[in-house]
């Protein structure tokens, strides 16, 4: 049937001329901004290493879609806001997605939803162990020179489930059936280093002691002198976590739930904060450092208590730590702990922007593998952000009156500094949603010939400069070293 014979649509809302819609025979896509991301992936070898860790048990005689092809379908689909396997029933014929996976637009279609479902459900426990190694290997490869200091933030997030997925359980606090994944990220480069999928009612710290043993041994095998700090909220502030950190000689700062004894210790300090606030009208923030031993602890440990008095009332928080200088600069210890808020942004990005909570397979292992796919999408985007980010300026260079360096800013000024940075460098500091609106979601026409594939973008696209900036930064990178 000729396209010209299809009934045309027209709208009359524009008073000066009729607006007609016509069907174009050209191969078009709405996700051409994925092309520089694919080029970057080729430079650093992220998805190829991921796919190489999987064992392909299929009969080669009947295999149409390779493991790297299906990995890239899912990872790039997640980045572009296609969260589920079902989306690929339409994306399998998209010309850009075909290019991303090594096919020309006129070649056969990519894997369908049933094929991708079989792919995810074929994953075995041994594959997941190898993927854990791949995450750490890629983290190590991301450093051009050996680091002297690394900070790891541990956090769990609720992952609601719907249906009868294996090991999903009802959690009373969240009031839902869910999983409870654990994510360990690095504060120095934002990368996700380890992940775990757990049943929905487990303690936040479940299995994290073994994760730290594995991570410390892997990192010290290549960087023997690296200093490792770990941070976590009150869910990780339990004796088993203190003990494993002390065993591995890790520096730690964990949230500690306030109890009657800690409140009694800080009562006088809180009264002073309230009195000073009433006298000056200025918010007060005071700190107390002490040795504290809970009934279940074999010995006392350093604890820092923060008390606040301001127009919203009073607030008390405590952390337990083994950081040096806790007695001299308790505020520095506590402020260092609050910097873990940036890692919570990574969890938010993983769960919300990249739909890491879309674990809808029945098998637990398949959902664990899905979580790895979402983490790979996040790490690919994080690595690209760092590659294209503009050099960071000092707070005074961004218009803040505070002359201190960024590390020494108090919480309000630090928040303003981050906001100014994101305004100045929307891609280098932006989340996945920003990358979609400013780079990924762009219409393009794809024209193939015997010698080349031409991708035509609109000259009036308002974010064309972002596309050029990212593409040039990626092309300037050296190719990935040959494996083997």
VOVOVEX-333464 format. One record per residue (C-alpha): x, y, z. Coordinates in steps of 0.001 Angstrom, whole numbers. Example, Ala and Ser with C-alpha at 12.3 -4.5 7.8 and 13.67 -1.06 7.14 Angstrom:
# residues 2
xx=12300&yy=-4500&zz=7800
xx=13670&yy=-1060&zz=7140
//
This chain:
# residues 484
xx=0&yy=0&zz=0
xx=1332&yy=3428&zz=-935
xx=1905&yy=5825&zz=1949
xx=276&yy=8571&zz=-113
xx=-2994&yy=6637&zz=-152
xx=-3222&yy=6658&zz=3660
xx=-5810&yy=9177&zz=4857
xx=-4033&yy=12353&zz=5946
xx=-4812&yy=14175&zz=9163
xx=-5142&yy=17929&zz=9459
xx=-5734&yy=20359&zz=12321
xx=-7379&yy=23773&zz=12239
xx=-6116&yy=25321&zz=15508
xx=-3560&yy=27477&zz=13607
xx=-5567&yy=30400&zz=12171
xx=-3297&yy=31327&zz=9246
xx=-2846&yy=27928&zz=7594
xx=-4037&yy=24354&zz=7866
xx=-1701&yy=21972&zz=9717
xx=-1378&yy=18628&zz=7880
xx=238&yy=15415&zz=9114
xx=1952&yy=13163&zz=6611
xx=3716&yy=9837&zz=6956
xx=7405&yy=9769&zz=6062
xx=8885&yy=6638&zz=4454
xx=12333&yy=7408&zz=5916
xx=13712&yy=5382&zz=8852
xx=13183&yy=7675&zz=11860
xx=13986&yy=7382&zz=15542
xx=13282&yy=9456&zz=18635
xx=16432&yy=8346&zz=20532
xx=19379&yy=9432&zz=18383
xx=21127&yy=10845&zz=21461
xx=22020&yy=7281&zz=22444
xx=24633&yy=7161&zz=19667
xx=27415&yy=9044&zz=21526
xx=26608&yy=6948&zz=24606
xx=27142&yy=3812&zz=22511
xx=30441&yy=5242&zz=21259
xx=31511&yy=5912&zz=24851
xx=30563&yy=2374&zz=25811
xx=32759&yy=1130&zz=22968
xx=35645&yy=3202&zz=24338
xx=35438&yy=1821&zz=27892
xx=34047&yy=-1658&zz=27149
xx=31328&yy=-1636&zz=29812
xx=28561&yy=-3721&zz=28202
xx=31015&yy=-6034&zz=26447
xx=32592&yy=-6954&zz=29805
xx=29147&yy=-7412&zz=31294
xx=28022&yy=-9753&zz=28516
xx=31306&yy=-11712&zz=28624
xx=30570&yy=-12656&zz=32243
xx=27397&yy=-14514&zz=31227
xx=27363&yy=-18136&zz=30161
xx=25423&yy=-18810&zz=26977
xx=23873&yy=-22274&zz=27210
xx=21821&yy=-21975&zz=24011
xx=22310&yy=-24133&zz=20944
xx=24291&yy=-21941&zz=18467
xx=22358&yy=-23501&zz=15582
xx=19138&yy=-21840&zz=16733
xx=20616&yy=-18625&zz=18165
xx=19623&yy=-15396&zz=16424
xx=20456&yy=-12792&zz=19078
xx=23825&yy=-12734&zz=20838
xx=24244&yy=-11984&zz=24535
xx=25962&yy=-8606&zz=23876
xx=23058&yy=-7631&zz=21608
xx=20434&yy=-8367&zz=24246
xx=22475&yy=-6753&zz=27033
xx=22747&yy=-3564&zz=24969
xx=19065&yy=-3624&zz=24084
xx=18154&yy=-3635&zz=27755
xx=20862&yy=-1272&zz=29065
xx=20321&yy=1412&zz=26427
xx=16562&yy=981&zz=26699
xx=16753&yy=1626&zz=30454
xx=18847&yy=4751&zz=29908
xx=16296&yy=6035&zz=27378
xx=13350&yy=5473&zz=29776
xx=12146&yy=2150&zz=28360
xx=11970&yy=296&zz=31644
xx=10466&yy=-3041&zz=30700
xx=10934&yy=-5942&zz=28305
xx=7567&yy=-5160&zz=26712
xx=8946&yy=-1908&zz=25295
xx=11256&yy=-3867&zz=23023
xx=8393&yy=-5341&zz=21034
xx=8301&yy=-1934&zz=19318
xx=11941&yy=-898&zz=19817
xx=13201&yy=-4062&zz=18095
xx=12603&yy=-2390&zz=14723
xx=13902&yy=1068&zz=15708
xx=16820&yy=2045&zz=13402
xx=18897&yy=3635&zz=16191
xx=18541&yy=633&zz=18488
xx=19617&yy=-1575&zz=15594
xx=22739&yy=567&zz=15111
xx=23465&yy=421&zz=18843
xx=23554&yy=-3364&zz=18687
xx=25531&yy=-3733&zz=15465
xx=22807&yy=-3996&zz=12836
xx=21825&yy=-1782&zz=9921
xx=18305&yy=-332&zz=9878
xx=17280&yy=-2702&zz=7084
xx=18608&yy=-5797&zz=8900
xx=16366&yy=-8207&zz=10783
xx=14639&yy=-7051&zz=13951
xx=16157&yy=-7288&zz=17403
xx=15062&yy=-9596&zz=20219
xx=11387&yy=-9529&zz=21196
xx=9924&yy=-9479&zz=24693
xx=9646&yy=-13289&zz=24990
xx=13277&yy=-13684&zz=23895
xx=14461&yy=-11093&zz=26403
xx=12387&yy=-12756&zz=29118
xx=14054&yy=-16107&zz=28421
xx=17414&yy=-14329&zz=28439
xx=16845&yy=-12873&zz=31908
xx=15413&yy=-16085&zz=33337
xx=18324&yy=-18185&zz=32050
xx=20767&yy=-16484&zz=34436
xx=22356&yy=-18789&zz=37018
xx=23946&yy=-18101&zz=40394
xx=27414&yy=-18454&zz=38865
xx=26588&yy=-15639&zz=36417
xx=25668&yy=-13335&zz=39306
xx=28946&yy=-14104&zz=41095
xx=30868&yy=-13216&zz=37939
xx=28871&yy=-9997&zz=37515
xx=29863&yy=-9016&zz=41045
xx=33502&yy=-9338&zz=39986
xx=32803&yy=-7341&zz=36827
xx=31396&yy=-4416&zz=38844
xx=34526&yy=-4257&zz=41003
xx=36830&yy=-4743&zz=37985
xx=35180&yy=-1845&zz=36184
xx=35411&yy=298&zz=39307
xx=39151&yy=-364&zz=39500
xx=39587&yy=371&zz=35788
xx=37841&yy=3727&zz=36174
xx=40852&yy=5203&zz=38047
xx=43745&yy=6508&zz=35968
xx=46078&yy=6397&zz=38995
xx=45862&yy=4458&zz=42277
xx=43689&yy=6301&zz=44811
xx=44985&yy=6860&zz=48325
xx=41537&yy=7204&zz=49909
xx=38102&yy=5773&zz=49091
xx=34753&yy=6390&zz=50769
xx=31931&yy=3880&zz=50391
xx=28326&yy=4638&zz=51252
xx=25927&yy=1816&zz=52017
xx=22212&yy=2202&zz=51617
xx=19122&yy=67&zz=51196
xx=15969&yy=1113&zz=49373
xx=12491&yy=-339&zz=49183
xx=11638&yy=-2013&zz=45892
xx=7874&yy=-2626&zz=45724
xx=6719&yy=-5800&zz=44000
xx=3420&yy=-6700&zz=42404
xx=2342&yy=-10274&zz=41869
xx=4017&yy=-13431&zz=43168
xx=7730&yy=-12834&zz=42711
xx=9952&yy=-15217&zz=44638
xx=11092&yy=-13950&zz=48066
xx=8909&yy=-10868&zz=47962
xx=7530&yy=-10208&zz=51446
xx=5285&yy=-7705&zz=53196
xx=7118&yy=-4976&zz=55123
xx=5083&yy=-3298&zz=57846
xx=7012&yy=-13&zz=57855
xx=6726&yy=503&zz=54080
xx=3215&yy=-1063&zz=54038
xx=3868&yy=-3038&zz=50858
xx=5216&yy=-6269&zz=49425
xx=8791&yy=-5610&zz=48367
xx=12428&yy=-6505&zz=47963
xx=15099&yy=-4615&zz=49910
xx=18189&yy=-4173&zz=47674
xx=21518&yy=-3030&zz=49088
xx=23703&yy=-605&zz=47127
xx=27319&yy=347&zz=47884
xx=28543&yy=3450&zz=46052
xx=31858&yy=5288&zz=45992
xx=31782&yy=8952&zz=47025
xx=34905&yy=9769&zz=44998
xx=33430&yy=8868&zz=41589
xx=29718&yy=8097&zz=42271
xx=30019&yy=4570&zz=40837
xx=27960&yy=1671&zz=42145
xx=30542&yy=-848&zz=43346
xx=28396&yy=-3647&zz=44789
xx=24706&yy=-4489&zz=44824
xx=22602&yy=-7168&zz=46423
xx=18979&yy=-8200&zz=46182
xx=17417&yy=-9355&zz=49468
xx=13993&yy=-10462&zz=50629
xx=11650&yy=-7669&zz=51621
xx=11744&yy=-7991&zz=55418
xx=15479&yy=-8388&zz=55995
xx=17553&yy=-6087&zz=58192
xx=19268&yy=-3309&zz=56263
xx=22686&yy=-4689&zz=57238
xx=22021&yy=-8284&zz=56164
xx=25048&yy=-9635&zz=54268
xx=26851&yy=-6292&zz=54141
xx=29644&yy=-7577&zz=56402
xx=30510&yy=-10203&zz=53779
xx=30262&yy=-7571&zz=51039
xx=32827&yy=-5417&zz=52861
xx=35190&yy=-8365&zz=53289
xx=34989&yy=-9103&zz=49570
xx=35385&yy=-5466&zz=48551
xx=38309&yy=-4759&zz=50879
xx=40187&yy=-7862&zz=49740
xx=39681&yy=-7049&zz=46035
xx=40766&yy=-3428&zz=46387
xx=43770&yy=-4058&zz=48619
xx=44994&yy=-6715&zz=46208
xx=45615&yy=-3931&zz=43663
xx=45979&yy=-913&zz=46008
xx=47579&yy=-2246&zz=49220
xx=47884&yy=1159&zz=50877
xx=44434&yy=2563&zz=50100
xx=42538&yy=3962&zz=53089
xx=38889&yy=2889&zz=53096
xx=36088&yy=4773&zz=54855
xx=32521&yy=3471&zz=55074
xx=29330&yy=5321&zz=55977
xx=25773&yy=4222&zz=56605
xx=22597&yy=5286&zz=58353
xx=21137&yy=3833&zz=61550
xx=20122&yy=641&zz=59768
xx=23806&yy=-207&zz=59492
xx=24699&yy=1034&zz=62978
xx=24756&yy=-2452&zz=64540
xx=27575&yy=-4333&zz=66319
xx=28302&yy=-6714&zz=63430
xx=29126&yy=-3738&zz=61211
xx=31414&yy=-2121&zz=63794
xx=33204&yy=-5413&zz=64287
xx=33796&yy=-6166&zz=60605
xx=35117&yy=-2634&zz=60025
xx=37482&yy=-2959&zz=62980
xx=38534&yy=-6406&zz=61751
xx=39319&yy=-5063&zz=58265
xx=40850&yy=-1812&zz=59599
xx=38229&yy=330&zz=57889
xx=37271&yy=3774&zz=59129
xx=33535&yy=3965&zz=59744
xx=30787&yy=6425&zz=60638
xx=27297&yy=5011&zz=61199
xx=24097&yy=6616&zz=62342
xx=23108&yy=5714&zz=65893
xx=19503&yy=5809&zz=67098
xx=18945&yy=8200&zz=69971
xx=17988&yy=6473&zz=73230
xx=17297&yy=7666&zz=76753
xx=20977&yy=7481&zz=77766
xx=22187&yy=9504&zz=74770
xx=19412&yy=12031&zz=75335
xx=20452&yy=12365&zz=78956
xx=24116&yy=12888&zz=77976
xx=23134&yy=15687&zz=75571
xx=20433&yy=17303&zz=77718
xx=22622&yy=20164&zz=78968
xx=23981&yy=20862&zz=75467
xx=20460&yy=20980&zz=74059
xx=19363&yy=23430&zz=76752
xx=22318&yy=25654&zz=75861
xx=21421&yy=25533&zz=72158
xx=17809&yy=26481&zz=72910
xx=18917&yy=29330&zz=75172
xx=21321&yy=30728&zz=72565
xx=18664&yy=30510&zz=69861
xx=16168&yy=32408&zz=72015
xx=18760&yy=35105&zz=72747
xx=20089&yy=35587&zz=69209
xx=17293&yy=34373&zz=66941
xx=19972&yy=32549&zz=64935
xx=19827&yy=28762&zz=64365
xx=22145&yy=26917&zz=66763
xx=24091&yy=23762&zz=65975
xx=26256&yy=22306&zz=68771
xx=28212&yy=19063&zz=69133
xx=29188&yy=16671&zz=71906
xx=31895&yy=13983&zz=71691
xx=32010&yy=11145&zz=74215
xx=32899&yy=7506&zz=74752
xx=29742&yy=5423&zz=74868
xx=29089&yy=1720&zz=75431
xx=25714&yy=160&zz=74731
xx=24696&yy=-2944&zz=76656
xx=25379&yy=-5193&zz=73639
xx=28831&yy=-3738&zz=72908
xx=31945&yy=-5440&zz=74316
xx=33672&yy=-2082&zz=74812
xx=33077&yy=1669&zz=74509
xx=33213&yy=3426&zz=71145
xx=33406&yy=7104&zz=70167
xx=30031&yy=8783&zz=69626
xx=29297&yy=12287&zz=68313
xx=25942&yy=13899&zz=69135
xx=24576&yy=16901&zz=67232
xx=21916&yy=19136&zz=68769
xx=20035&yy=21835&zz=66875
xx=17630&yy=24590&zz=67825
xx=15924&yy=26663&zz=65112
xx=12571&yy=27997&zz=63997
xx=11316&yy=24473&zz=63280
xx=12075&yy=23217&zz=66787
xx=14858&yy=21052&zz=68180
xx=16696&yy=18103&zz=66688
xx=19201&yy=15569&zz=68010
xx=21215&yy=13063&zz=65984
xx=24121&yy=10767&zz=66857
xx=26794&yy=8819&zz=64975
xx=29230&yy=6161&zz=66136
xx=32681&yy=6363&zz=64583
xx=36330&yy=5398&zz=64769
xx=37558&yy=8364&zz=62733
xx=40656&yy=10148&zz=63962
xx=40045&yy=13569&zz=65485
xx=36534&yy=12804&zz=66674
xx=37246&yy=14505&zz=70009
xx=38914&yy=17596&zz=68510
xx=36555&yy=18253&zz=65583
xx=33250&yy=16453&zz=66251
xx=31475&yy=18779&zz=63803
xx=33834&yy=17684&zz=61028
xx=33061&yy=14036&zz=61797
xx=29324&yy=14634&zz=61679
xx=29445&yy=16825&zz=58552
xx=31524&yy=14146&zz=56852
xx=28754&yy=11684&zz=57660
xx=26038&yy=13940&zz=56193
xx=27890&yy=14075&zz=52864
xx=26527&yy=10598&zz=52240
xx=23392&yy=12412&zz=51084
xx=24948&yy=12549&zz=47611
xx=25009&yy=8736&zz=47511
xx=21296&yy=8783&zz=48291
xx=20898&yy=10756&zz=45062
xx=22452&yy=7812&zz=43222
xx=19928&yy=5467&zz=44820
xx=17115&yy=7831&zz=43852
xx=18453&yy=7948&zz=40310
xx=18704&yy=4149&zz=40173
xx=15250&yy=3547&zz=41611
xx=13262&yy=6402&zz=40039
xx=15047&yy=7776&zz=36955
xx=16331&yy=4374&zz=35767
xx=13429&yy=2330&zz=37173
xx=15528&yy=5&zz=39307
xx=12311&yy=-897&zz=41127
xx=10930&yy=-2577&zz=38004
xx=11735&yy=-6128&zz=39177
xx=8694&yy=-7915&zz=37792
xx=10114&yy=-11310&zz=36792
xx=8886&yy=-14278&zz=38807
xx=12282&yy=-15820&zz=39566
xx=14404&yy=-14175&zz=42248
xx=17600&yy=-14761&zz=40234
xx=16055&yy=-13128&zz=37159
xx=15149&yy=-10067&zz=39225
xx=18658&yy=-9972&zz=40675
xx=19982&yy=-9962&zz=37114
xx=17554&yy=-7193&zz=36197
xx=18972&yy=-5117&zz=39027
xx=22444&yy=-5605&zz=37534
xx=21169&yy=-4353&zz=34160
xx=19800&yy=-1189&zz=35773
xx=23044&yy=-659&zz=37707
xx=25061&yy=-1095&zz=34505
xx=22924&yy=1606&zz=32867
xx=23573&yy=3920&zz=35827
xx=27327&yy=3275&zz=35877
xx=27575&yy=3878&zz=32131
xx=25851&yy=7222&zz=32553
xx=27975&yy=8124&zz=35594
xx=31210&yy=7379&zz=33723
xx=30032&yy=9495&zz=30781
xx=29027&yy=12369&zz=33057
xx=32526&yy=12478&zz=34502
xx=34070&yy=12346&zz=31034
xx=32134&yy=15382&zz=29760
xx=31885&yy=17409&zz=32988
xx=33375&yy=20879&zz=33045
xx=36130&yy=21588&zz=35595
xx=34576&yy=22397&zz=38931
xx=34921&yy=25961&zz=40146
xx=35351&yy=27229&zz=43677
xx=32232&yy=28518&zz=45492
xx=33308&yy=32173&zz=45131
xx=33713&yy=31662&zz=41366
xx=30057&yy=30598&zz=41210
xx=28852&yy=33715&zz=42996
xx=28683&yy=32451&zz=46580
xx=29896&yy=34958&zz=49193
xx=31501&yy=32268&zz=51388
xx=35287&yy=32253&zz=50698
xx=35790&yy=28723&zz=52092
xx=36505&yy=25719&zz=49824
xx=33574&yy=23467&zz=48991
xx=34593&yy=20822&zz=51549
xx=34360&yy=23356&zz=54388
xx=30952&yy=24832&zz=53549
xx=28089&yy=24386&zz=55974
xx=24964&yy=22544&zz=54839
xx=22953&yy=25498&zz=53371
xx=25936&yy=26897&zz=51435
xx=26896&yy=23403&zz=50233
xx=23399&yy=22950&zz=48834
xx=23588&yy=26311&zz=47057
xx=26993&yy=25346&zz=45653
xx=25639&yy=22096&zz=44212
xx=22684&yy=23927&zz=42675
xx=24970&yy=26487&zz=41025
xx=27137&yy=23703&zz=39661
xx=24136&yy=21990&zz=38097
xx=22967&yy=25240&zz=36518
xx=26414&yy=25814&zz=35002
xx=27000&yy=22231&zz=33826
xx=23612&yy=20513&zz=33295
xx=25061&yy=17354&zz=31728
xx=28139&yy=16945&zz=33909
xx=25997&yy=17342&zz=37035
xx=22606&yy=16221&zz=35684
xx=20579&yy=13119&zz=36442
xx=19307&yy=10638&zz=33848
xx=16143&yy=12697&zz=33333
xx=18272&yy=15716&zz=32349
xx=20276&yy=13636&zz=29895
xx=17061&yy=12447&zz=28276
xx=15624&yy=15900&zz=27745
xx=18891&yy=17525&zz=26642
xx=20575&yy=14734&zz=24665
xx=18887&yy=11362&zz=24267
xx=15365&yy=12251&zz=23134
xx=16029&yy=13739&zz=19721
xx=14403&yy=12807&zz=16421
xx=16686&yy=11749&zz=13580
xx=16503&yy=10353&zz=10068
xx=18826&yy=7446&zz=9321
xx=20011&yy=6997&zz=5727
xx=22178&yy=4047&zz=4732
xx=24360&yy=3600&zz=1687
xx=27023&yy=1135&zz=627
xx=29750&yy=3104&zz=2421
xx=28180&yy=4854&zz=5395
xx=25222&yy=5395&zz=7692
xx=24111&yy=9038&zz=7861
xx=22145&yy=10281&zz=10873
xx=20380&yy=13566&zz=10143
xx=19499&yy=15812&zz=13080
xx=17506&yy=19011&zz=12981
xx=19551&yy=22222&zz=12859
xx=16850&yy=23897&zz=14968
xx=17158&yy=21398&zz=17821
xx=17812&yy=23642&zz=20875
xx=20281&yy=21204&zz=22468
xx=22417&yy=20495&zz=19413
xx=25404&yy=22038&zz=21201
xx=25101&yy=19397&zz=23940
xx=25155&yy=16643&zz=21321
xx=28290&yy=18093&zz=19748
xx=29960&yy=18583&zz=23132
xx=29330&yy=15016&zz=24290
xx=30203&yy=13451&zz=20946
xx=33505&yy=15307&zz=20686
xx=34469&yy=14465&zz=24271
xx=33785&yy=10798&zz=23585
xx=35708&yy=10758&zz=20306
xx=38721&yy=12325&zz=22022
xx=38988&yy=9367&zz=24404
xx=41490&yy=6595&zz=23605
xx=40036&yy=3246&zz=22491
xx=39591&yy=531&zz=25095
xx=42590&yy=-1829&zz=25350
xx=42149&yy=-5126&zz=23561
xx=41019&yy=-7901&zz=25909
xx=43155&yy=-10957&zz=26421
//
